Amino acid sequence: MPEFDSKSTLHAPARGDGGSHQRLDIEHVFGDRRPFSQCHAATIVALEGGSTLAAWFAGTREGHQDVAIWSARRDPNLDEGESGTRLGNHWCEPTRIAKVSEEPHWNPVLFALSPSGRDLVLHFKVGKRIRRWVTWTQRSDDAGRTWGNPRPLVARDRGGRGGRGAVRNKPIQLASGDWLAGASLERWHRWDVFFDRSPNGEGDWTATRLIEIDRPNHSGKGLIQPTLWESIPGRVHALFRSTDGRIHRADSGDDGLTWSRARAIDLPNNNSGLDLARLPDGTLALACNPVPGNWAARTPLAVLLSKDNGESWPSRIDIENTSGEFSYPAIIADGGDLALSYTWNRRRIAFVRIARERIANAFE
């Protein structure tokens, strides 16, 4: 068994939350003793009893043939030092959960088919080049303790619309019962986005048409990696990572079957990953690097808050605001709280919970 060191708990100041000087307790899932050199692109899902499952890709470096999918569980009810955890940390030791070939693995996405979190699905990409990705999937019936055999998500996936299913952010289950996943194509000179739909979250995925982009007025390759929410039954919305220096948005009024042309909104984007969660009261929480410019700095990392379905984002909670890379956040609603994971300088995966009281204070 590889040796892992205990986590560090860092304290990041918040900004834009009503003048509060409280600090966020940021956990590291593992420390600097680990069986991989770099890690990136974490995903999280809430489980029963207050537990959380995280997954990420890791290996020598992004794109290396040894990169696999790793996972760890956070259980706040376990005593410090109890078997399966490291002393002083509620995170179990990471384990490798997927490696289907000697090609690099990328962008795991976890989601639960039921509120209990026992029935989990994992999507991940496999391929030497992004434009040749194939999406694989595997299933867990015991909240991620064990996993079934992986398989390609869609037959004959390679090429064309390769990389089906969730490309980076979690799918959502619509009020209609169908599941909708944000997908994208990263070709050499052009990026495009579309959505994949499934009646049960596991199979029969059907792709929409590519989302229209105003190419003459768009700088760079385009859009990728959608994040989704449903405001009322049948009305679905998406935000996109962009090479244009701003976040873009599209909307659907027919349950995600057809979509408006994507348009830039008044939020900066550094061409890095973003993710959104919708709280039970309708508040939207967008985790991103609010930095303008294509390939601009991946710091600070913040959560932006909206109470008007994303028309304005007046409140902000900073997670990290020092130099470094704090990127690819994954954010979920867990009751009225938020849970967030992200890449910490490619060496660790960080995790933080934001209590509902903190969110409310951000609007004061």
C-alpha positions as CSV (number, residue, x, y, z in Angstrom):
1,M,0.0,0.0,0.0
2,P,1.5,3.4,-0.9
3,E,2.2,5.8,1.9
4,F,0.1,8.9,2.1
5,D,0.8,11.8,4.5
6,S,-1.9,13.6,6.5
7,K,-3.8,16.4,5.0
8,S,-3.2,20.1,5.6
9,T,-6.0,22.4,6.6
10,L,-5.5,25.8,5.1
11,H,-7.5,29.0,5.8
12,A,-8.5,31.2,2.9
13,P,-10.1,34.6,3.5
14,A,-13.4,35.3,1.8
15,R,-14.2,38.5,0.0
16,G,-17.6,40.0,-1.0
17,D,-19.6,38.2,1.7
18,G,-21.0,41.1,3.7
19,G,-17.7,42.1,5.3
20,S,-17.4,38.7,7.2
21,H,-13.9,37.9,8.4
22,Q,-14.6,34.3,8.9
23,R,-12.2,31.8,7.2
24,L,-12.9,28.8,5.2
25,D,-11.4,25.5,6.3
26,I,-9.8,24.0,3.2
27,E,-8.8,20.3,3.3
28,H,-6.4,18.5,1.1
29,V,-7.4,15.0,0.2
30,F,-3.8,13.9,0.4
31,G,-0.4,15.4,0.9
32,D,2.9,15.4,-0.9
33,R,3.6,11.6,-0.4
34,R,1.5,10.0,-3.1
35,P,2.0,7.4,-5.9
36,F,1.6,10.0,-8.7
37,S,3.4,13.3,-9.5
38,Q,0.5,15.4,-10.7
39,C,-3.3,15.3,-10.3
40,H,-6.1,17.4,-11.9
41,A,-9.8,17.7,-12.7
42,A,-11.6,16.5,-9.5
43,T,-15.3,15.6,-9.4
44,I,-17.4,15.1,-6.3
45,V,-20.7,13.5,-5.3
46,A,-22.6,13.6,-2.0
47,L,-23.4,10.3,-0.2
48,E,-25.7,9.3,2.6
49,G,-24.7,10.3,6.1
50,G,-22.7,13.4,5.2
51,S,-20.0,11.5,3.3
52,T,-18.5,12.7,0.0
53,L,-16.8,10.8,-2.8
54,A,-14.1,12.5,-5.0
55,A,-12.4,11.3,-8.1
56,W,-9.6,12.8,-10.3
57,F,-7.0,11.9,-12.9
58,A,-3.4,11.5,-11.9
59,G,-0.1,10.2,-13.1
60,T,3.3,11.5,-14.1
61,R,1.7,14.5,-15.9
62,E,-1.4,15.3,-17.8
63,G,-1.5,13.3,-21.1
64,H,1.1,10.7,-20.0
65,Q,0.3,7.0,-20.6
66,D,0.3,6.2,-16.9
67,V,-2.5,8.6,-16.1
68,A,-5.5,6.8,-14.4
69,I,-8.6,7.6,-12.5
70,W,-8.2,7.8,-8.7
71,S,-10.8,8.2,-5.9
72,A,-11.1,8.9,-2.2
73,R,-14.0,9.0,0.3
74,R,-14.6,11.6,3.0
75,D,-16.5,10.4,6.0
76,P,-16.9,12.9,8.8
77,N,-18.3,10.3,11.2
78,L,-15.1,8.2,11.3
79,D,-12.9,8.8,14.3
80,E,-9.4,10.1,13.7
81,G,-7.0,7.2,13.2
82,E,-9.7,4.6,12.6
83,S,-8.8,2.0,10.0
84,G,-9.2,3.3,6.5
85,T,-8.3,6.9,7.3
86,R,-5.2,8.8,7.9
87,L,-4.6,10.3,11.4
88,G,-6.2,13.7,11.6
89,N,-8.1,13.5,8.3
90,H,-11.5,12.3,7.4
91,W,-10.3,11.3,3.9
92,C,-9.6,7.7,3.2
93,E,-6.4,6.8,1.3
94,P,-6.8,7.3,-2.5
95,T,-7.2,4.2,-4.6
96,R,-7.0,3.7,-8.4
97,I,-10.5,2.9,-9.7
98,A,-10.1,3.0,-13.5
99,K,-7.3,2.2,-16.0
100,V,-8.6,0.5,-19.2
101,S,-5.6,0.9,-21.4
102,E,-2.1,2.3,-21.6
103,E,-3.5,5.5,-23.1
104,P,-3.9,8.5,-20.8
105,H,-7.2,8.9,-18.9
106,W,-8.9,12.3,-18.4
107,N,-11.8,14.2,-16.8
108,P,-13.7,11.9,-14.5
109,V,-17.3,12.8,-13.8
110,L,-19.2,11.3,-10.9
111,F,-23.0,11.5,-10.4
112,A,-25.6,9.6,-8.4
113,L,-28.7,8.0,-9.9
114,S,-30.6,8.1,-6.6
115,P,-30.7,10.6,-3.6
116,S,-29.0,8.0,-1.4
117,G,-25.8,8.1,-3.4
118,R,-25.5,4.3,-3.5
119,D,-26.1,4.0,-7.2
120,L,-23.2,5.9,-8.8
121,V,-22.1,6.4,-12.4
122,L,-18.6,7.4,-13.5
123,H,-17.8,8.9,-16.9
124,F,-14.1,9.4,-18.0
125,K,-12.2,10.0,-21.2
126,V,-9.5,7.8,-22.7
127,G,-7.2,8.7,-25.6
128,K,-3.7,10.1,-26.5
129,R,-5.2,13.2,-28.1
130,I,-8.3,15.1,-26.9
131,R,-9.8,15.2,-30.4
132,R,-9.7,11.3,-30.4
133,W,-11.2,10.8,-26.9
134,V,-13.5,7.9,-26.2
135,T,-15.9,8.1,-23.2
136,W,-15.9,5.1,-20.8
137,T,-18.3,4.5,-18.0
138,Q,-18.6,2.2,-15.0
139,R,-21.2,1.7,-12.3
140,S,-21.1,1.3,-8.5
141,D,-24.0,-0.1,-6.5
142,D,-22.4,0.5,-3.1
143,A,-21.6,4.2,-3.0
144,G,-18.2,3.9,-4.7
145,R,-16.7,1.2,-2.5
146,T,-16.5,-1.2,-5.5
147,W,-16.9,-0.6,-9.2
148,G,-18.2,-2.8,-12.0
149,N,-16.4,-3.5,-15.3
150,P,-15.8,-0.3,-17.4
151,R,-17.3,-0.1,-20.9
152,P,-17.5,2.5,-23.7
153,L,-20.4,4.7,-23.1
154,V,-21.5,4.8,-26.8
155,A,-20.6,2.3,-29.4
156,R,-18.3,3.5,-32.2
157,D,-17.7,6.7,-30.2
158,R,-14.3,7.6,-31.6
159,G,-14.1,10.5,-34.1
160,G,-16.9,12.7,-35.3
161,R,-18.7,13.4,-32.0
162,G,-16.1,11.5,-29.9
163,G,-16.1,12.1,-26.2
164,R,-19.8,11.5,-25.6
165,G,-21.6,11.9,-22.3
166,A,-20.3,14.3,-19.6
167,V,-17.1,16.0,-20.8
168,R,-16.1,17.7,-17.5
169,N,-19.1,18.6,-15.4
170,K,-21.8,16.6,-13.8
171,P,-25.0,15.8,-15.7
172,I,-28.4,16.9,-14.2
173,Q,-31.6,15.0,-14.0
174,L,-34.4,17.1,-15.4
175,A,-37.9,17.5,-14.0
176,S,-39.1,15.3,-16.9
177,G,-36.9,12.5,-15.5
178,D,-34.3,12.5,-18.4
179,W,-30.6,13.1,-17.7
180,L,-28.7,15.8,-19.6
181,A,-24.9,16.0,-19.9
182,G,-22.8,18.8,-21.2
183,A,-20.4,17.6,-24.0
184,S,-17.9,19.3,-26.3
185,L,-15.6,18.7,-29.2
186,E,-12.0,20.0,-29.0
187,R,-10.6,19.9,-32.6
188,W,-7.3,21.5,-33.6
189,H,-8.7,24.8,-34.7
190,R,-12.3,24.8,-33.5
191,W,-14.2,24.0,-30.3
192,D,-17.9,23.2,-30.2
193,V,-20.5,22.2,-27.6
194,F,-23.5,20.0,-27.6
195,F,-25.6,18.1,-25.0
196,D,-26.2,14.4,-24.5
197,R,-29.5,13.0,-23.3
198,S,-30.4,9.7,-21.6
199,P,-33.7,8.4,-20.3
200,N,-32.0,6.8,-17.3
201,G,-28.6,8.3,-16.9
202,E,-26.8,5.1,-18.0
203,G,-27.6,4.3,-21.7
204,D,-29.4,5.3,-24.9
205,W,-27.5,8.7,-25.1
206,T,-28.7,11.0,-27.8
207,A,-26.7,14.0,-28.9
208,T,-28.3,17.4,-29.7
209,R,-27.1,19.6,-32.6
210,L,-24.0,21.7,-32.0
211,I,-24.8,24.9,-30.1
212,E,-24.6,27.9,-32.5
213,I,-21.7,30.3,-31.8
214,D,-21.4,33.8,-33.2
215,R,-18.1,32.9,-34.9
216,P,-17.4,36.3,-36.6
217,N,-17.5,38.0,-33.2
218,H,-15.9,35.3,-31.2
219,S,-12.2,35.3,-30.4
220,G,-10.3,32.0,-30.5
221,K,-11.5,28.4,-31.0
222,G,-14.9,28.6,-29.3
223,L,-16.6,27.0,-26.3
224,I,-16.3,23.8,-24.3
225,Q,-17.2,22.1,-21.0
226,P,-20.8,23.2,-20.3
227,T,-22.3,23.4,-16.8
228,L,-26.1,23.0,-16.5
229,W,-29.1,23.9,-14.4
230,E,-32.9,23.8,-14.7
231,S,-34.7,26.9,-13.4
232,I,-38.3,25.6,-13.8
233,P,-39.5,22.4,-15.4
234,G,-38.6,22.4,-19.0
235,R,-36.4,25.5,-18.9
236,V,-32.7,24.6,-18.9
237,H,-29.6,26.8,-19.0
238,A,-25.9,26.4,-19.6
239,L,-22.7,28.3,-19.1
240,F,-19.6,27.6,-21.1
241,R,-15.8,27.9,-20.8
242,S,-14.6,30.2,-23.6
243,T,-11.5,31.3,-25.5
244,D,-13.3,34.7,-25.8
245,G,-12.3,36.1,-22.4
246,R,-15.9,35.9,-21.1
247,I,-18.3,33.1,-19.9
248,H,-21.0,32.4,-22.5
249,R,-24.5,31.2,-22.0
250,A,-27.3,29.4,-23.9
251,D,-30.9,28.6,-22.9
252,S,-33.5,26.0,-23.8
253,G,-37.3,26.3,-23.4
254,D,-38.1,22.7,-24.4
255,D,-36.4,20.5,-21.9
256,G,-32.9,20.8,-23.4
257,L,-33.9,19.5,-26.9
258,T,-33.1,22.7,-28.7
259,W,-31.0,25.7,-27.7
260,S,-30.5,29.4,-28.3
261,R,-27.3,30.7,-29.8
262,A,-24.6,31.1,-27.2
263,R,-23.9,34.6,-26.1
264,A,-21.3,36.3,-23.9
265,I,-22.3,37.4,-20.5
266,D,-20.8,40.0,-18.2
267,L,-18.5,37.5,-16.4
268,P,-14.8,37.0,-17.2
269,N,-13.3,33.6,-18.1
270,N,-9.7,32.7,-18.4
271,N,-10.3,29.6,-20.7
272,S,-10.4,27.3,-17.7
273,G,-13.0,25.0,-16.2
274,L,-16.1,26.3,-14.3
275,D,-19.0,24.5,-12.6
276,L,-22.4,25.5,-11.2
277,A,-24.7,24.3,-8.5
278,R,-28.3,25.3,-7.9
279,L,-29.4,25.5,-4.2
280,P,-32.9,24.5,-3.1
281,D,-33.9,28.1,-2.8
282,G,-32.9,28.8,-6.4
283,T,-29.6,30.5,-5.6
284,L,-27.0,29.8,-8.2
285,A,-23.4,29.2,-7.1
286,L,-20.8,29.4,-9.9
287,A,-17.2,28.3,-9.1
288,C,-14.6,29.7,-11.5
289,N,-11.5,31.8,-11.9
290,P,-13.1,35.3,-12.5
291,V,-10.1,36.4,-14.6
292,P,-10.4,37.8,-18.2
293,G,-8.1,36.7,-21.0
294,N,-7.5,33.5,-23.0
295,W,-5.2,31.2,-20.9
296,A,-5.0,33.9,-18.2
297,A,-4.0,33.1,-14.6
298,R,-5.9,30.4,-12.8
299,T,-6.1,32.4,-9.6
300,P,-8.0,33.6,-7.7
301,L,-10.6,30.9,-7.4
302,A,-14.1,32.1,-6.3
303,V,-17.7,31.2,-5.9
304,L,-20.0,33.8,-7.5
305,L,-23.7,33.9,-6.4
306,S,-26.9,34.9,-8.2
307,K,-30.5,35.1,-7.0
308,D,-32.0,36.0,-10.4
309,N,-31.3,32.9,-12.4
310,G,-27.9,34.1,-13.5
311,E,-28.8,37.5,-14.8
312,S,-26.5,39.2,-12.3
313,W,-23.8,37.9,-9.9
314,P,-23.6,40.5,-7.1
315,S,-21.9,38.4,-4.5
316,R,-18.6,36.5,-4.3
317,I,-16.8,34.3,-1.9
318,D,-13.1,33.8,-2.6
319,I,-11.7,30.4,-2.0
320,E,-8.0,31.0,-3.0
321,N,-6.5,34.4,-3.8
322,T,-2.8,33.8,-3.7
323,S,-0.4,33.0,-6.6
324,G,-0.5,29.5,-8.0
325,E,-2.9,27.3,-9.9
326,F,-6.3,26.8,-8.3
327,S,-8.5,25.4,-11.1
328,Y,-11.1,23.1,-12.5
329,P,-13.6,23.4,-9.6
330,A,-16.4,20.9,-9.1
331,I,-19.3,22.3,-7.0
332,I,-22.5,20.6,-5.7
333,A,-25.4,21.5,-3.5
334,D,-25.5,19.3,-0.3
335,G,-28.8,20.4,1.3
336,G,-28.5,24.1,1.7
337,D,-24.7,24.0,1.9
338,L,-22.2,23.9,-0.9
339,A,-19.3,21.4,-1.4
340,L,-16.4,22.3,-3.6
341,S,-13.3,20.5,-4.9
342,Y,-10.5,21.8,-7.1
343,T,-6.9,21.3,-8.4
344,W,-4.3,22.8,-6.0
345,N,-1.1,23.5,-8.0
346,R,-1.4,20.1,-9.8
347,R,0.0,18.5,-6.7
348,R,-3.1,18.0,-4.5
349,I,-6.9,18.0,-4.6
350,A,-8.5,20.5,-2.3
351,F,-12.0,20.4,-0.7
352,V,-14.1,22.9,1.1
353,R,-17.6,23.2,2.5
354,I,-19.5,26.5,2.5
355,A,-22.3,26.6,5.0
356,R,-25.7,28.1,4.1
357,E,-25.2,30.8,6.7
358,R,-22.0,31.9,4.9
359,I,-23.9,32.0,1.6
360,A,-26.7,34.1,3.0
361,N,-24.1,36.5,4.6
362,A,-22.5,37.1,1.2
363,F,-25.7,38.9,0.0
364,E,-25.8,41.3,3.0
